[in-house]
């Protein structure tokens, strides 16, 4: 039985499972968690301010800062180089690799090559960048088919989860290059992020509408996919009346609750009859079964096909899933159709005359 008294400080009690609980340990754990959260927030804010400052530095100063970071990995020795104090603070916190990457990207963004990180953690579903502040951008090279794309992206997920390029977008883009599904078609992409998939579809001859819910990401999509139309789209309140031949999406499902976001209803309203839905999802997403079951139970869609493929050229040893479905053709129903036209065509028997239409048959007694 747990001890309840005037003070439980430092005393041992038992929880419902019989595990020993010490109140000092519990309080210490809570304090440590709060301190860790504050520490991460401090690092995030410091990193954002540092990148904004480095973006204003000259190339010679950036090279001097790289030499400084390589020579003093702990940042112990002070430096008078502009931005040196912020770099030294980051080095003292163990952020040496992050600082070097930022410095090299600030000198020549085009030399940074995209590398997959399928375990990348995004703690925010939306933008945490304060209004009025501009994000810091970088450019990364991605090979899709026989082309190399220079993709503009944010240095952090400051404008939501779509601020940076994800492995699923690369996997879907490379799949589309070898598949004729979008060639010459009207295509809409949901959750475009930085717009790589939209750009590849444009190059394949598709007429593309790229959409995203984050307003401030749309300029990034326009920069990366200049031939695509770009529009903000919220799945909860979609305001598009057009329909498309193909609806695409990369990494739109993170966990259960995808149905509550309005994803399937948006796909249904945007896909024409006989059109195709194609989503690329990393294997293991918790919300995938929920979405597939919802598609299979929806009469507006044919059966969903889930294809597993291992894109070693994207992320070694990591499997991706392609979820595909075809929008069902509307089937005429006798109750909703014109009854007279159906009777004249022979699809319905002749009327008995009770509906005010003379049939030529004798009335029942």
Buried (B, 14 or more C-beta within 10 A) or exposed (E): EEEEEEEBEEEEBEEEEEEEBBBEEEEEEEEEEEEEEEEEEEBBEBBBEBBBBBBEBEEEBBBBBBEBBEEBBEBEEEBEBBBBBBBBBBBBBEBBEBBBBBBBBBBEBEEBEBEBEBEEEBEEEEBBBEEEEEBBBBBBBBBBBEEEBEBBBBBBBBBBBBBBBBBBBBBBBBBBBEEEBBEEBBBBBBBBBBBBBBBBBBBBEBBBBBBBBBEBBBEBBBBBBEEBBBBEBBBEEBEBEEBBBBBBBBBBBBEBEBBEBBBBBBBBBBBBEEBBBBBBBBBEBEBBEBBBEBBEEBEBBBEBEBEEEBBEEBBEEBBBBBBBBBBBEEEEEEEEEEBEEBBEEEEBEEBEBEEEEEBEEEEEE
